[in-house]
Amino acid sequence: MPVNARYRPDSRFALLGGEFADPVAAADFPETILRFHNDRAAASVGLETLTDAEWIAHFGRFQPLPGAQAQPLAMRYHGHQFRSYNPELGDGRGFLFAQAREDGTDRLLDLATKGSGQTPWSRHGDGRLTLKGGMREILAAGLLEALGVPTSRAFSLIETGEALTRGDEPSPTRSAVLTRLSHSHIRFGTFQRLAYFDRADLISKMVDHVVETYFPHLADAPDRPTAMFEEVVTRTARLVARWMTAGFVHGVLNTDNMVVTGESFDYGPWRFLPRNDPNFTAAYFDHSGLYSFGRQPEAGFWNLQQLATCLVLVAPDQAGLIAALNRFSDAYKDGLREAMIARLAVKSQGEEADVELVNAAFKALAEGSKLAGGEALRWEPFFFDWFGGEASQVRALEGPRGALYQDPAFADFRTRLSAFEPDRPVRLENPVFGRTEPEELLIEEVEALWAPIDQSDDWAPLNAKLARIENARAAYDFDV
């Protein structure tokens, strides 16, 4: 492979040694059919010049990238799954394949897999991923990025030619291996495993790794564990707030699915809200609604509590960890205010006015979802219609939901919104805003996109959808 000057491998995690991961090999797949590659993500790490054959060699056969780590590493971690501790976790169907520096920012990025075969942590699993599961992750990551939510990016999807049996979907079903690009795969559960074995020395080593690799501005902090935790609290609060304004339900907010850099990743039974409903759940097995839409802030806080209990082993002052944890509520409120202002594409008017607008918006979403005499208000169209605030009033009132917005339930929201100046109204000139409907990903559409792939190997509808999501990302131009 000719080395691109912007490709800069940096295998930082491998330098930690054998206490944190296990060397593994990818499965020898019967086939390697390239189904998706993310050109924009590839360009961010200098890999956009790969030919299809080279791409398959590296992301289907997992031949090492030049200068990258010599062997994949299955990362070790534990975690709480639906609040029950599981000490038998770890990368059971994935591994860290390579790390490289992001062009323009110099941030470290991970290339990690899902469905790449069995590892010492597979337990009784086959280490594989369904093709449908890979397709769903591409869609979720794509729309979340478009909506300004910190997220991993789907980098590659290669169909692998195996017939998989699954108990929760029609079987046999097709197989695939996914590679994702993310800023970290250091989970809350990474620290939980080290605490489980009472390895304060390794917790300190991991704290130093996280600070020096991801939070270098904290390198001189006198209490690194607490400083790191404060950063993780803030980032987690911001992430959950962004989920809430995106109407996104992760579905499985276990501690092994939360990373210290505050990004969404490892999508399973995710859903986007059809309309405002705090009790809406994504996972069919979440019978108690533990991870329902409205309980996601609570889940984030609970998971942070578990991380704090690990850091007690190395932090010089437990009071500092408690104080950092108690800042979650304010950080979440600030994040929610910032996220709502961004989604409505208006300029902040100060905390008090912003909070009043946020409250009015959530109230309008709640009331609009219950109005009779027509189609109830869906989540995403509300933000699409009012993007830019007053600058979109005519567009909103003349659109398909115009009559709904005339209802008194929207009066307070519209009055408050009119006082806010549009933020970069030039964005409204994008052809995306000439449409009457936004890009959504309700479950019915996801199933409709899978059907032609399943039935006739027709990828055209999915590719068209991904192109529209990319157009929406460029039009919204959110700061992720």
C-alpha positions as CSV (number, residue, x, y, z in Angstrom):
1,M,0.0,0.0,0.0
2,P,1.4,3.4,-1.0
3,V,1.6,5.4,2.2
4,N,-0.3,8.7,2.2
5,A,1.5,11.5,3.9
6,R,-1.6,12.2,6.0
7,Y,-1.7,8.6,7.3
8,R,0.1,8.7,10.7
9,P,-0.2,5.4,12.6
10,D,0.3,5.7,16.4
11,S,-0.3,2.5,18.4
12,R,-0.6,4.0,21.8
13,F,-2.9,1.4,23.4
14,A,-0.5,-1.4,22.6
15,L,2.2,0.3,24.6
16,L,0.2,-0.3,27.8
17,G,1.2,-4.0,27.8
18,G,-0.5,-7.3,28.2
19,E,-2.7,-6.5,31.3
20,F,-5.2,-4.6,29.2
21,A,-5.8,-6.7,26.0
22,D,-5.2,-10.1,24.4
23,P,-3.5,-10.6,20.9
24,V,-6.0,-12.3,18.6
25,A,-6.5,-13.1,14.9
26,A,-9.5,-12.3,12.7
27,A,-11.7,-15.1,11.5
28,D,-10.9,-16.6,8.0
29,F,-14.1,-15.6,6.3
30,P,-15.4,-17.6,3.3
31,E,-16.1,-14.4,1.4
32,T,-15.2,-10.7,1.6
33,I,-17.6,-8.6,-0.4
34,L,-17.2,-4.8,0.1
35,R,-20.6,-3.3,0.9
36,F,-19.7,0.1,2.4
37,H,-16.8,2.3,2.9
38,N,-16.8,5.8,4.4
39,D,-14.7,8.0,2.1
40,R,-14.9,11.0,4.3
41,A,-13.9,9.1,7.4
42,A,-11.1,7.4,5.5
43,A,-9.8,10.8,4.4
44,S,-9.6,11.9,8.0
45,V,-6.9,9.3,8.7
46,G,-5.2,9.4,5.2
47,L,-6.7,6.1,4.0
48,E,-8.9,7.3,1.2
49,T,-6.4,6.3,-1.5
50,L,-6.8,2.6,-0.8
51,T,-8.0,0.5,-3.7
52,D,-10.9,-1.8,-3.2
53,A,-8.5,-4.8,-3.1
54,E,-6.4,-3.0,-0.4
55,W,-9.5,-2.1,1.5
56,I,-10.6,-5.7,1.6
57,A,-7.1,-6.9,2.6
58,H,-7.0,-4.6,5.6
59,F,-10.7,-4.5,6.7
60,G,-11.9,-7.9,5.5
61,R,-8.7,-10.0,6.0
62,F,-7.2,-7.6,8.6
63,Q,-3.7,-7.6,7.2
64,P,-1.9,-5.0,9.4
65,L,-1.8,-1.4,8.1
66,P,1.7,-0.1,7.4
67,G,3.3,1.0,10.7
68,A,0.3,0.1,12.8
69,Q,0.2,-2.5,15.5
70,A,1.3,-5.9,14.3
71,Q,-1.7,-7.9,15.7
72,P,-5.3,-7.1,16.7
73,L,-6.0,-6.7,20.4
74,A,-9.2,-7.9,22.1
75,M,-9.6,-5.4,24.9
76,R,-10.4,-6.5,28.4
77,Y,-13.2,-5.0,30.5
78,H,-16.1,-5.8,32.8
79,G,-19.4,-4.0,33.2
80,H,-22.9,-3.7,34.6
81,Q,-25.5,-5.1,32.2
82,F,-28.9,-3.8,33.2
83,R,-27.4,-3.0,36.6
84,S,-26.1,-6.5,37.2
85,Y,-22.3,-6.9,37.3
86,N,-20.7,-9.2,34.8
87,P,-17.1,-10.1,35.2
88,E,-17.0,-12.2,32.1
89,L,-17.1,-9.5,29.5
90,G,-14.4,-8.2,27.0
91,D,-14.2,-7.9,23.3
92,G,-16.0,-11.1,22.4
93,R,-16.6,-10.3,18.7
94,G,-14.3,-7.4,18.0
95,F,-10.8,-6.0,18.5
96,L,-8.7,-2.9,18.3
97,F,-7.2,-3.2,14.8
98,A,-5.2,0.0,14.5
99,Q,-4.8,3.6,15.8
100,A,-3.9,6.7,13.7
101,R,-3.9,10.5,14.1
102,E,-6.7,12.5,12.7
103,D,-5.7,14.9,9.9
104,G,-6.1,18.5,11.0
105,T,-6.7,17.9,14.7
106,D,-4.0,15.4,15.6
107,R,-6.5,13.5,17.8
108,L,-5.9,9.8,18.2
109,L,-8.5,7.6,16.4
110,D,-9.2,3.9,16.9
111,L,-10.1,1.5,14.1
112,A,-12.0,-1.3,15.8
113,T,-14.2,-4.1,14.7
114,K,-17.5,-5.8,15.3
115,G,-18.0,-9.3,14.0
116,S,-14.4,-10.2,13.3
117,G,-14.5,-13.6,15.0
118,Q,-14.1,-15.3,18.3
119,T,-11.7,-14.1,21.1
120,P,-10.9,-15.3,24.6
121,W,-13.9,-13.2,25.7
122,S,-16.5,-14.7,23.3
123,R,-17.9,-17.1,25.9
124,H,-20.4,-19.2,23.9
125,G,-20.8,-16.6,21.1
126,D,-19.8,-17.1,17.5
127,G,-18.0,-13.8,17.3
128,R,-20.0,-12.7,14.3
129,L,-22.2,-9.8,13.2
130,T,-25.3,-10.0,11.1
131,L,-25.3,-8.0,7.9
132,K,-28.5,-6.3,9.1
133,G,-26.8,-5.3,12.3
134,G,-23.9,-3.8,10.4
135,M,-26.4,-1.9,8.2
136,R,-28.2,-0.6,11.3
137,E,-25.0,0.7,12.8
138,I,-24.1,2.6,9.6
139,L,-27.5,4.3,9.6
140,A,-27.5,5.2,13.3
141,A,-23.9,6.6,13.3
142,G,-24.6,8.5,10.1
143,L,-27.8,10.3,11.3
144,L,-26.4,11.0,14.8
145,E,-23.4,12.7,13.3
146,A,-25.7,14.7,11.0
147,L,-27.7,15.8,14.1
148,G,-24.6,17.0,16.0
149,V,-24.3,14.0,18.4
150,P,-20.8,12.9,19.3
151,T,-20.5,9.4,17.8
152,S,-18.2,6.7,16.4
153,R,-18.4,6.5,12.6
154,A,-19.1,3.4,10.6
155,F,-15.9,3.0,8.5
156,S,-16.3,-0.2,6.6
157,L,-18.8,-3.0,6.1
158,I,-17.8,-6.2,4.4
159,E,-20.1,-9.2,3.9
160,T,-18.4,-12.4,4.9
161,G,-20.5,-15.2,3.4
162,E,-21.6,-17.1,6.5
163,A,-25.1,-18.1,7.5
164,L,-25.8,-17.1,11.1
165,T,-28.4,-18.3,13.4
166,R,-30.0,-15.8,15.7
167,G,-32.8,-16.3,18.2
168,D,-34.3,-12.8,17.8
169,E,-34.5,-12.5,14.0
170,P,-35.2,-14.8,11.0
171,S,-32.4,-17.3,10.6
172,P,-30.2,-18.2,8.9
173,T,-29.2,-14.6,8.1
174,R,-26.2,-13.1,6.4
175,S,-22.9,-12.2,8.1
176,A,-20.6,-9.2,8.0
177,V,-17.7,-7.6,9.7
178,L,-17.9,-3.9,10.6
179,T,-15.0,-1.5,11.3
180,R,-15.8,1.7,13.2
181,L,-13.7,4.8,13.6
182,S,-13.8,6.4,17.1
183,H,-11.7,8.5,19.4
184,S,-11.6,5.9,22.1
185,H,-12.7,2.4,23.1
186,I,-11.7,2.9,26.8
187,R,-14.9,2.0,28.5
188,F,-16.2,2.7,32.1
189,G,-16.0,-1.1,32.3
190,T,-12.3,-1.0,31.5
191,F,-11.8,0.6,34.9
192,Q,-14.3,-1.7,36.6
193,R,-12.3,-4.8,35.6
194,L,-9.2,-3.3,37.1
195,A,-11.0,-2.4,40.3
196,Y,-12.6,-5.9,40.5
197,F,-9.1,-7.3,40.7
198,D,-8.0,-4.6,43.1
199,R,-5.3,-3.4,40.8
200,A,-4.8,0.2,41.8
201,D,-1.5,0.3,40.0
202,L,-3.2,-0.5,36.7
203,I,-6.0,1.9,37.3
204,S,-3.4,4.6,37.8
205,K,-1.7,3.5,34.6
206,M,-5.0,3.7,32.7
207,V,-5.7,7.1,34.2
208,D,-2.4,8.4,32.9
209,H,-3.0,6.8,29.5
210,V,-6.4,8.5,29.2
211,V,-5.2,11.9,30.4
212,E,-2.0,11.9,28.2
213,T,-3.8,10.5,25.2
214,Y,-7.2,12.1,25.2
215,F,-7.1,15.0,27.7
216,P,-3.6,16.4,27.5
217,H,-4.8,19.7,28.9
218,L,-5.1,17.9,32.3
219,A,-1.6,16.5,32.3
220,D,-0.4,18.9,35.0
221,A,-3.4,18.4,37.3
222,P,-2.2,17.6,40.8
223,D,-5.0,15.0,41.1
224,R,-5.2,13.3,37.8
225,P,-7.9,10.7,38.7
226,T,-10.3,13.4,39.8
227,A,-9.5,15.8,36.9
228,M,-10.1,12.9,34.5
229,F,-13.3,12.1,36.1
230,E,-14.5,15.7,36.0
231,E,-13.9,15.6,32.2
232,V,-15.7,12.4,31.8
233,V,-18.7,13.7,33.7
234,T,-18.9,16.8,31.5
235,R,-18.5,14.8,28.3
236,T,-21.1,12.2,29.4
237,A,-23.6,14.9,30.4
238,R,-23.2,16.6,27.0
239,L,-23.6,13.3,25.1
240,V,-26.8,12.4,26.9
241,A,-28.2,15.9,26.3
242,R,-27.4,15.6,22.6
243,W,-29.3,12.2,22.6
244,M,-32.3,13.9,24.2
245,T,-32.5,16.7,21.6
246,A,-31.9,14.2,18.8
247,G,-34.8,12.0,20.0
248,F,-32.4,9.1,20.2
249,V,-32.7,6.0,22.4
250,H,-29.5,4.0,22.7
251,G,-31.3,1.0,24.2
252,V,-28.5,-0.7,26.1
253,L,-26.7,1.9,28.4
254,N,-24.6,-0.7,30.2
255,T,-21.3,0.5,31.6
256,D,-19.4,-1.4,28.9
257,N,-21.2,0.7,26.3
258,M,-20.0,4.0,27.7
259,V,-16.6,5.4,26.8
260,V,-14.5,8.0,28.6
261,T,-14.4,10.4,25.6
262,G,-18.2,10.8,25.6
263,E,-19.1,9.3,22.3
264,S,-22.0,7.1,21.2
265,F,-20.9,3.7,20.0
266,D,-21.7,0.0,19.8
267,Y,-25.2,0.4,18.5
268,G,-27.6,-2.5,19.1
269,P,-31.4,-2.1,19.4
270,W,-31.3,1.7,19.0
271,R,-34.4,3.7,18.0
272,F,-35.2,7.3,17.1
273,L,-38.4,8.6,18.7
274,P,-41.5,8.6,16.4
275,R,-42.8,11.4,18.7
276,N,-42.3,12.7,22.2
277,D,-42.6,9.8,24.7
278,P,-40.4,9.6,27.7
279,N,-41.4,5.9,28.2
280,F,-40.3,4.9,24.7
281,T,-37.8,2.0,24.8
282,A,-35.5,0.6,22.1
283,A,-34.7,-2.9,23.3
284,Y,-37.5,-5.4,23.2
285,F,-35.9,-7.1,26.3
286,D,-36.0,-3.9,28.3
287,H,-39.2,-4.9,30.1
288,S,-38.9,-2.4,32.9
289,G,-38.0,0.6,30.8
290,L,-34.7,1.0,32.5
291,Y,-33.1,2.5,29.4
292,S,-36.2,4.3,28.1
293,F,-35.8,7.7,26.4
294,G,-36.7,9.7,29.5
295,R,-34.4,7.7,31.8
296,Q,-31.2,8.1,29.8
297,P,-29.9,11.0,32.0
298,E,-30.4,8.8,35.0
299,A,-28.6,5.9,33.3
300,G,-25.7,8.2,32.5
301,F,-25.4,9.4,36.1
302,W,-25.6,5.8,37.5
303,N,-22.9,4.7,35.2
304,L,-20.7,7.6,36.3
305,Q,-21.3,6.5,39.9
306,Q,-19.8,3.1,39.0
307,L,-16.8,4.7,37.4
308,A,-16.3,6.9,40.5
309,T,-16.2,3.8,42.8
310,C,-13.2,2.5,40.7
311,L,-11.3,5.8,40.9
312,V,-11.7,5.8,44.7
313,L,-8.8,3.4,44.7
314,V,-6.4,5.9,43.3
315,A,-7.8,9.4,44.0
316,P,-6.2,11.1,47.0
317,D,-9.5,12.7,48.1
318,Q,-12.9,11.0,47.7
319,A,-14.6,14.3,48.3
320,G,-13.3,15.5,44.9
321,L,-14.9,12.6,43.1
322,I,-18.2,13.2,44.8
323,A,-18.1,16.9,44.0
324,A,-17.4,16.1,40.3
325,L,-20.2,13.6,40.2
326,N,-22.6,16.1,41.7
327,R,-21.8,18.4,38.9
328,F,-23.5,16.1,36.4
329,S,-26.9,17.7,36.9
330,D,-25.7,21.2,36.0
331,A,-23.5,19.9,33.2
332,Y,-26.5,18.1,31.8
333,K,-28.8,21.1,32.0
334,D,-26.1,23.2,30.3
335,G,-25.6,20.6,27.7
336,L,-29.4,20.4,27.0
337,R,-29.7,24.1,26.7
338,E,-26.7,24.2,24.3
339,A,-28.0,21.3,22.3
340,M,-31.5,22.7,21.9
341,I,-30.2,26.1,20.8
342,A,-28.0,24.4,18.3
343,R,-30.8,22.2,16.9
344,L,-33.1,25.2,16.5
345,A,-30.2,27.1,14.8
346,V,-30.6,30.3,16.8
347,K,-28.2,32.4,18.8
348,S,-28.1,32.2,22.6
349,Q,-29.9,35.0,24.4
350,G,-28.4,34.1,27.8
351,E,-29.1,31.4,30.2
352,E,-32.5,32.5,31.5
353,A,-34.0,33.1,28.1
354,D,-32.4,30.0,26.6
355,V,-33.9,27.8,29.4
356,E,-37.3,29.3,28.9
357,L,-37.1,28.5,25.2
358,V,-35.9,24.9,25.9
359,N,-38.8,24.3,28.3
360,A,-41.3,25.8,25.8
361,A,-39.9,23.5,23.0
362,F,-40.2,20.3,25.1
363,K,-43.7,21.3,26.1
364,A,-44.6,21.9,22.5
365,L,-43.2,18.6,21.5
366,A,-45.2,16.9,24.3
367,E,-48.5,18.7,23.5
368,G,-48.1,18.3,19.8
369,S,-47.7,14.6,20.1
370,K,-51.1,14.4,21.8
371,L,-53.2,16.8,19.6
372,A,-56.2,15.2,18.0
373,G,-57.8,16.0,14.7
374,G,-54.8,15.2,12.5
375,E,-51.5,13.4,12.5
376,A,-49.6,13.8,15.8
377,L,-46.4,15.8,15.7
378,R,-43.3,13.7,15.0
379,W,-40.0,14.5,16.7
380,E,-37.6,15.2,13.9
381,P,-40.0,17.3,11.7
382,F,-40.4,19.8,14.6
383,F,-36.7,20.7,14.5
384,F,-36.6,20.7,10.7
385,D,-39.5,23.0,10.4
386,W,-38.2,25.6,12.9
387,F,-34.5,25.4,11.9
388,G,-33.4,29.0,12.1
389,G,-36.3,30.2,14.2
390,E,-38.1,33.2,12.9
391,A,-36.3,32.8,9.5
392,S,-38.2,29.6,9.0
393,Q,-41.7,30.8,10.2
394,V,-43.2,31.0,6.7
395,R,-41.7,27.7,5.7
396,A,-43.1,26.0,8.9
397,L,-46.5,27.5,8.6
398,E,-46.9,26.8,4.9
399,G,-45.5,23.3,5.3
400,P,-47.4,20.0,6.0
401,R,-47.6,20.8,9.7
402,G,-48.6,24.4,9.4
403,A,-52.1,24.0,10.7
404,L,-50.7,22.1,13.8
405,Y,-48.4,25.0,14.6
406,Q,-51.4,27.4,14.7
407,D,-52.8,25.5,17.7
408,P,-52.6,27.3,21.0
409,A,-50.2,24.6,22.3
410,F,-47.5,26.2,20.2
411,A,-48.2,29.8,21.1
412,D,-45.6,30.1,23.9
413,F,-42.9,28.3,21.9
414,R,-43.4,30.5,18.8
415,T,-43.5,33.7,20.9
416,R,-40.2,32.9,22.7
417,L,-38.6,31.6,19.5
418,S,-39.3,34.9,17.7
419,A,-37.1,36.7,20.1
420,F,-34.0,34.7,19.0
421,E,-31.8,35.7,16.2
422,P,-31.1,33.0,13.6
423,D,-27.7,31.5,13.7
424,R,-26.0,31.4,10.3
425,P,-29.3,31.7,8.3
426,V,-27.3,31.2,5.1
427,R,-27.7,27.5,5.9
428,L,-31.4,27.7,5.0
429,E,-30.4,28.3,1.4
430,N,-29.3,24.6,1.2
431,P,-31.7,22.6,-1.1
432,V,-32.3,20.3,1.9
433,F,-34.6,23.0,3.3
434,G,-36.6,23.1,0.1
435,R,-38.0,19.7,1.0
436,T,-41.1,19.3,3.2
437,E,-39.7,16.4,5.3
438,P,-36.4,15.8,7.1
439,E,-34.3,12.7,7.1
440,E,-35.6,10.4,9.9
441,L,-34.8,6.8,10.8
442,L,-38.0,5.4,12.3
443,I,-38.0,1.6,12.6
444,E,-40.4,1.1,9.7
445,E,-38.0,2.8,7.3
446,V,-35.0,0.8,8.6
447,E,-36.9,-2.4,7.9
448,A,-37.9,-1.1,4.5
449,L,-34.2,-0.4,3.7
450,W,-33.2,-3.9,4.7
451,A,-36.0,-5.7,2.8
452,P,-34.5,-5.2,-0.7
453,I,-31.0,-6.1,0.5
454,D,-32.4,-9.3,2.1
455,Q,-34.7,-10.2,-0.8
456,S,-32.8,-9.3,-3.9
457,D,-29.4,-7.9,-2.8
458,D,-30.5,-4.4,-3.9
459,W,-28.4,-1.8,-2.0
460,A,-29.7,1.2,-4.0
461,P,-32.3,2.3,-1.5
462,L,-29.8,2.2,1.4
463,N,-27.1,4.0,-0.6
464,A,-29.7,6.7,-1.6
465,K,-30.7,7.1,2.1
466,L,-27.0,7.4,3.2
467,A,-26.5,10.1,0.5
468,R,-29.5,12.0,1.8
469,I,-28.2,11.8,5.4
470,E,-24.9,13.1,4.2
471,N,-26.6,16.0,2.5
472,A,-28.5,16.8,5.7
473,R,-25.2,16.7,7.7
474,A,-23.7,19.3,5.3
475,A,-26.8,21.4,5.5
476,Y,-27.2,21.4,9.3
477,D,-23.5,21.9,9.8
478,F,-23.6,21.2,13.5
479,D,-20.6,21.4,15.7
480,V,-20.0,17.8,16.8
